[in-house]
Amino acid sequence: MRARADGDADATGIAEANLRAERELVREALMALPERAREVLVLRAEGFRYHEIAAATGISPGSIGTMLVRAERAFREAFLQRRGGA
């Protein structure tokens, strides 16, 4: 029974380490983006609607969708680059 508990603890420790590493990659990828792109991504991830993001950033409401698509693409590329994938 003890071996199973040790195995579970090891698996939990590994999962937690992986989660921490993944979070660090996300932070690094976000910080690699231009400030405005980072800002719109964070606001959207926090649940803000397009018109709220526009008001908070001073970006035209009609430009928010395009800005988000570009920011998401840039984030994905930055993240994958740091993760070692293509």
TADAGI-V173220 format. One record per residue. N is the residue number from 1. PHI is phi in degrees with one decimal (none if undefined). OMEGA is omega in degrees with one decimal (none if undefined). Layout:
n & phi & omega
N & PHI & OMEGA
N & PHI & OMEGA
This chain:
n & phi & omega
1 & none & -179.0
2 & -62.4 & -179.8
3 & -61.6 & 178.7
4 & -65.1 & 178.8
5 & -63.4 & 177.1
6 & -64.2 & 178.3
7 & -63.4 & 177.8
8 & -64.1 & 179.1
9 & -65.4 & 177.6
10 & -62.7 & 179.7
11 & -63.3 & 178.3
12 & -65.1 & 178.5
13 & -61.7 & 178.8
14 & -65.9 & 179.2
15 & -61.0 & 179.3
16 & -65.9 & 178.1
17 & -64.2 & 178.1
18 & -63.2 & 179.2
19 & -63.1 & 177.9
20 & -61.5 & 179.6
21 & -63.9 & 179.4
22 & -63.9 & 178.0
23 & -62.1 & 179.0
24 & -65.1 & 176.6
25 & -62.9 & 178.0
26 & -62.4 & 179.2
27 & -60.3 & -180.0
28 & -61.6 & 179.8
29 & -64.7 & 177.6
30 & -62.1 & -177.6
31 & -68.7 & 178.0
32 & -77.5 & -178.3
33 & -82.2 & 171.5
34 & -60.2 & -175.3
35 & -53.7 & -177.7
36 & -63.4 & 178.7
37 & -64.2 & 178.7
38 & -59.8 & -177.4
39 & -62.1 & -178.2
40 & -67.8 & 178.1
41 & -65.1 & -179.0
42 & -65.7 & 179.4
43 & -61.7 & 179.6
44 & -65.8 & 178.8
45 & -63.9 & 177.6
46 & -82.8 & 174.2
47 & 98.7 & 179.0
48 & -68.9 & 176.3
49 & -86.0 & -176.7
50 & -54.2 & -176.9
51 & -67.4 & 177.5
52 & -72.4 & 176.5
53 & -64.0 & 178.7
54 & -59.9 & -179.6
55 & -64.4 & -177.7
56 & -72.7 & -174.4
57 & -105.0 & -176.0
58 & 80.4 & 177.3
59 & -88.1 & 177.3
60 & -57.0 & 180.0
61 & -54.6 & 179.8
62 & -70.9 & -178.8
63 & -97.5 & -174.6
64 & -62.5 & -179.2
65 & -59.2 & 178.9
66 & -63.4 & 179.7
67 & -61.7 & 178.8
68 & -64.7 & 179.5
69 & -60.8 & 179.9
70 & -65.7 & -179.7
71 & -66.4 & 178.4
72 & -64.1 & 178.8
73 & -63.9 & 179.6
74 & -63.2 & 178.2
75 & -62.8 & -179.0
76 & -57.2 & 179.7
77 & -64.0 & 180.0
78 & -64.4 & -179.9
79 & -65.6 & -178.4
80 & -63.6 & 177.8
81 & -61.5 & -179.7
82 & -71.4 & -178.5
83 & -79.9 & 179.4
84 & 93.3 & 178.9
85 & -106.3 & -178.8
86 & -103.8 & none
